[in-house]
Amino acid sequence: MFGIGMPEMILIAAVALIVLGPKKLPELAKSLGRALREFKKATSELKESINVDNELTDVKKVFDEMNHDIKEAVDVNNIGFDDKDQKVSASSNDKKSEKEPKEQEDKGSLKDD
């Protein structure tokens, strides 16, 4: 733990016993234990929060990809409709131009009679 071996831990405990005394040492150990527990709890909550953020980021990426695919599909369909509209309008213009000479011929033949 933090590169501290058993001899170093014994030395730290002996110094703490001398400095703090036998009465305050158990209270210090309790408060140190509580602090470590709270620290672990806070870090686990932070890890969960980061994990949730990562999952939300993944979900957002999926939705962005779906949105992009849908837009491409709609754009392709719109291009197809534009082409069809142009073909329809061109074919209707062709039909109109075909009808006009026939109507003129019919009118001309009626005038001749």
Secondary structure by P-SEA (a helix, b strand, c coil): cccccaaaaaaaaaaaaaaccccaaaaaaaaaaaaaaaaaaaaaaaaaaaaaaaaaaaaaaaaaaaaaaaaaaaaaaaaaaaaaaaaaaaaaaaaaaaaaaaaaaaaaaaaac
